Amino acid sequence: MVKVTMTDEDLATRTGGNYFSEGVHEVLIQKAERGVTDNGKEYAEITVLGHDDEEGTARLWFSTEKASKYALSILSGIAVHNREGDAAKEKARATFKAITDTDEVDDKFLARFVEMDAWFMVQQSDRTYQNAEGETKNSYDRNIYGYEPKMKPMTAEQLMSTGTPISTDDIPFK
């Protein structure tokens, strides 16, 4: 248990955080740096800021070749999106094609992404967890993109858990 003493100032400044709601948000990258989990998995943690001072983080993983290629593809998309003109965009693409080892994506390299525009998507996941009170809660995925992504449609189970009514008009019948 964490003991807390809240003041009027704490409540006024929202020190608990201003988080993104579910959906797609255009953001500005505030920080990008490398990290390693306790079990040795490498990642880049990207901290973003929204239009209404929402704050969020997303991780791009470098733990396998497939994950690394995906992470580099996202970083490349962000870099290309933030360049003006075809020559500058092509130079950004060439920079990423030349990367042969994820060690080249160090904190100095990632610092170039600060102040770049990106998209941050928050979407309910199929995973659940139990909170401290033992209640089962839905997890949310938080991802960053270099282009505006589309939200995945919710499954019937997810719709039922949110209390959103399901319309039979949307069900295709033969």
N, C-alpha and C positions, 0 to 999 in steps of 0.2 A: 504494500500500500504506500502511496506517495502522499505525504501531508502537504497541503497547499494553503496559503493565506492570500486570498484575493482582495484587491483594493479596487476602489472606483476607477483608478487610473488603468489598472489591468483590464477591467471590463471595457473601458472606453477605447483602448488601443488594440483590442482583439489580439492580445499576446498569445492566445491559443492557436492562432493561425487563420489565414484567409484562404480556404482551399477551393479548388476547382470543382464545379458540379459535373455530373455526368454529361458528356458531350465532347465536341471538338472545339478547341480554343486556339486562336492565333496568339502566339506568345513571343517573348523576347528572351533569349538565353542569357542568364545572369552568371552562371558558373559552369565549367566543364572540367572535370578532373578524373584521373585514374584511381582505381581502388582495387583491393583484393579482399575476398571474403575469408572467414576463418578457415575454410577448407581449401583455400588456394585458388578459387575461381576469380579471374580478372574481369573487370568491367570499367566502363566510363559512366560516371554519374553526371547527368545533365540537370541543372537547376534552372527553372524557368519562372518568368513573371508574366502575369496576364494583364489585360487592360484595366481591371478593377483591383489591381495589386494582389491578385490570387497568386499563391506560390505552390509549386509542385516540383517533383523530381521524377526522372525516368532513368533507367539503367540500360545501357547497351552492353551486351555480354561479349567477352573475348575468350570464353572458356573452351570452345571447340572451333574447328575450321569453318563449319557451317554458320555458327553463331557470329564468328568474326566477320565473315563475308556479309552477313545481314547487317551488322553494326556499321561496317564501312560503307555499305550501300546507303544507309540512312544518313550518315555523316556527309557523304558525297552529295546526296540530294539537298541537304541543308546548304552546303557550300555553293552548289550550282545555283540554287534558288536565289541566293543572296548576291550573285554577281550580275552585273549589267553588261550586256553585249555578248555576242556569240564567242568572240575570242577569249574573253574572261571566263565564260562558262566552260569552254573547251579546255582551258588551262587547268581549271579546278578538276575536271574529269580526269585529265592526264595525271595530275598529282595523286589521285586515288588509285589509278591503274598502276602506278609505279610502286605502291606500297607492297612489300614482300614479307613483312614481319610486323605483327601487332605492337612490338616494342617501339616502332616508329611513331605510334599514336600515343605519345607521352603527354604530360601536362602542358608543355610548351606548345605542342601541336594543337591540343584541345583548347588552349587559351584563345586561339584565333576565332573560335566560335562565339565568344562572348559578344553580346550586342547584336547577334544575328537573329533574324526572324525564323520562326519554325511553327509547327502545329503540334498541339498537345492533346491527346485523346484520352479521356477517362471513360471506361466502359465496364459494366458489370461482368464479372467472370463466372465461369461454372464452378469455381473453387469456393469453398466455405471455410470458416474458422470459428473457433469458440472464443468468446471474449472472457474477461475475468469473472463475469457473473455466470458463466456456463451457457450463455445463449449462443445459438448458431447464427452467424452473420455471413452475408455474401461478401466475397472479396471483389476488388476492382482492379482492373489492369490500367496502368498508366504508361503510355507510349508516346514517343516523340517522332515526328516525321518532317521531311523536307517539302512535302506537298500536303494539300488538304485531304485527309483521309475520309472515307465514308464509314459511318457507324454500321456495325453488323446488326442485322435484325435480331430482336430478342426471341428466345425460344419460348414455347408455351409455358414451360416450367418457370422461366424467369418472369414472364408476364404475370403469372399467378402469384409469385412471391412479392411482386410490387403492388398488387391490388389493382392493376390496370385491367379494365374490362376487355374481354376478347370478343371482337365482332365476328359473327359468322359470315358476314359479307366478304371478309378477306379470305375465307377458305375456298379454294378452287374445287368445284364439283364437276363431274363429267356429265 
